[in-house]
Amino acid sequence: MNRKSLLIPGNLLLITYLFISISLVGIVSYWMLDNMDTIHQAADKSSQEAASQEIQQAINKTVLSIKEQMFKLKNWNEVYQQLSDPVYYDYWRSNRSVATDILSNYVKAIELYDLDGSSLNQDDSNNEFPDQISSETDVLRVLNNRLFYFQFMPLHDLQKNELKGYAGMRIDFAEAFMALNSFRYVDAGSVEFHINSNLKTIEAQLMNGVQYNFIPVPMANELEQVMLATLFRIVLLLIVLGVIAYLIVFYLFQKPLYRLTRYIDNFSTSNDSNIQIDINTLGSVFVKEMDILFNSFKNYQYDLENMYSNLNKKNIELWRLTHYDSLTSVPNRRAYEEEWKQLIGLVQGQSISLSVMLFDCDHFKAINDTYGHATGDSVIRAVSSCLQSCLRKNDRLYRLGGNEFAIHMINTEPDEALKIAKACQQCINEYPFKSFKIKEPIRFSIGLAHALGTQFELLTNLHKLADIAMYHAKGPGSDKIIFYKAGMETGAGSIISSRYLHAVYDAIENGRGILLHYQPVISFSSPRENFCEVLTRLEDDQGLIMPSHIFPVVNAEGLDLEFDLAILKYIKSQFDKHIIPENCRISINISGASITQPVLFDYLNILCPYLTRYRIILEITETALITELHKTTEILNELRNKGYQVALDDFGSGYSSFRYLASMPVDIVKFDYLMVQALDSNDTQRQIAMDVARMIISAGYDLVAEGIEDEFMLDKVRMLGFTHAQGFLLAHPSSEISIPETYTINQRAEELTV
Amino acid sequence: MDSKLVGLADYRPGDADKPALLILHGFLQTHNFGIIKSLTDELADNGYTVLAPTLTLGIDKRARSFTCDMIQSHKFDDQYAELDSWINWLKNNGHSEIILIGHSTGGLGVLAYSALRNTLSVSIMGLIVINPTILVTKSERDKINKNLVVARELLAKNKNELGEFTLAYCVDNYISSPGSYISYASITENDLFSYFSNANHPVINIVASDDKLIPENMGNKLRKKGGNVIDIDGANHFFTNGHEFELFDAVNKAILILNKKQSDV
């Protein structure tokens, strides 16, 4: 799972914490309330049982007390007075019987009966007592919503046990019940009796009919109240603590963190390239650690700002480096291509004239080779300056590489473009290149092409068309300024440059189209010293491309290193595929510009393991020695120590210097074709060439004569002591590697003679 | 008296050679009344046979004092029969010499009994009358006289209904039949002296000098009638505040006097 998806927002965490805390408080509260309820229920049950017991005891006590009242009555002699002389019975019954303190107040009425069970009361018709009793059954009756206990008892002479009559007593049972009992577990005010007279005994009727509320155990109530109060305080305390904790966390941590994250969000989502966002908007913090965090962040931001500023500068610089030519300070090929795309987008579909002008210096390589790169660079700078001076405000000059320049001109008709081209040409022609000690005139070929924004096909191929025009301009006898005309691309050589360029880039980038030819270099003395020079060709769908077309492009595009690496990789693949037979001795051309490059050196190290199976000679032109003698010497020494041999190629074609030769770690010197030709001349050149050859040979180098095309020259070089010869006379370059291992040049010569 | 009624009494057998003493309590009281009980105990302790009956007042085996609001259907004369019964009872139990002692209206009772009903064949040695009094108090005399008029009218109309009368210390709450009320309320001070004068037995009076419940100057009045009076100075009607012992002395003295008189006879 993505770690980021597991991250929880602080606010949510805080709210979750609060929610959990409140839930826990709620659960604990519920648990305590539930427990309290259980305790309460247990206490209620206990109270209920106690109340039931109490009410039963109270009923029993009341009934017993009521019976005691009857016994008091039984012992009251006035009762017997009334039984014996009931003359004033009515008065006694009404005024005397219950007015004394003999009987309790809850005895509300007394009735006396004679021996026959007839009431002594003869007049009172509204009497709740029965007029006649036949038994002594006690009875409960409700009168005026009050429960009365009617109790009857026989009255006997206390001493003689002689029946004197009967007594009836009406007792307000509820009053008696309340007067006789005090309740602890029963709510006295709630006691009510609803009598079911079907039950047999008075006690049973009372117990069955009593309704009451019990009094909860005071301790349980007090305990519950204490627990509730405690719970309330705890909950209140927890809520207060929770709120305080929330506020502390919120204000001291979460809010500053929120401000910080919002600030960071704004910071990160800001499209404004200006990174300056006021850090002071973060506000103040009151916690030391937060202060440290904020300060760290502030410091971090200051550092970031500085870094960003530096990076911005670096980016600008990098952009400038990648888009501007360091030599001339004009936009380079990359800038050209980017701006070209923008320009196409801008003018496409519009009736806007767009002209492209390409400049290419004729024979610039020769100037470089002759006068050195420094001079070449001066020439390029001068041309750039000259071109810029001729351009209008909105014209854009680019250096596409080497000696190639381009100009975009918007809203420029062909005449105007041609006019500007001529001005540029004139400026270049008039420039005092002699100040660079250059004797030769500097000539530029200029190709122009024009299209309207509405001419889509022309527009997209405008550079190619200008390129075709420029190559036309390079043609011999051509006007040096050529405007592209339709059909021009069908002419011979017109599309060479783009084809070669494509082939070179395809070889470099994809390793495609590389084809190796091998030309034997044959020893005069030992077949073992024979070797083959690897010659590079490119092949595309139109056929073979020869070095004469390859290397101008490579040089012009500055692709020496890339191209050499591509060839070396290809050779390696040939090794791996055993297309090049083992134990072959081959020489590989390395450009002077590449030999000092670490990348090339590294790759040659990669090839070192192959030295056990192959004898590899690296051919380097003497121009490499000229430019970086000391560095090149070190590198070649290292390579030789690793097992490579070094050949100095085209000796005599440039600035051949014996000083260089003496100090260079080379094994073989290859006499340039012109030097070999010089051996056949009759002037001083011949003598010099011969002397040079002897000197080289006597210095111990192997000396190869290039360009041997006839017997005469072969004899000549043999006579001079050359160790090897190379040329069409001996062998043409071939795609099939064929190193003569069994014969020498002498034997070969004999074969040829035969 | 209703022959069915049974009376209660405190009987203390004593020396056979000493006279039996019958002590009669006052108005609505019982033999357990304080001074009666004390006197019974004292005399019994002195070796006398003592019988202290409680008049039934119409209540079988009456054991408690009557309260004013109890139905008073008894009459003053009813006690004669009960005294007869008790004296006979003593006689039947071997006591041939009897001295009657009465306190308050008990004194009035024994005087009236001696004067009006001396029909028994027993030897009553004499009477000791302690603070004899009637039930018509000086303060309530007028009210009692009015009550008597009402009672007599009711009786004349043969209406025997109860009335709320005033008698002795029962003021307006003496619940009584007309006949009963008249029997008590109609006894005057003169009647008292008449009973004294007509008593058929020797009488020795013991009079407390500070008794407010008896007619004023009772001691002197009895003396004027020729009575033998023993005064107890400072004593009240119930001989409280330490005069109880003086009463005991006086009664013992009176018994000795009556005993001596009997011997003289």
Interface residues (C-beta under 8 A of the other chain):
Chain A: N77 E78 Y80 Q81 S84 D85 V87 Y88 Y91 W92 N95 R96 A99 T100 D157 L158 Q159
Chain B: D2 K4 L5 V6 G58 I59 D60 K61 R62 A63 R64 T67 D69 M70 I71 S73 N160 L162 I175 S177
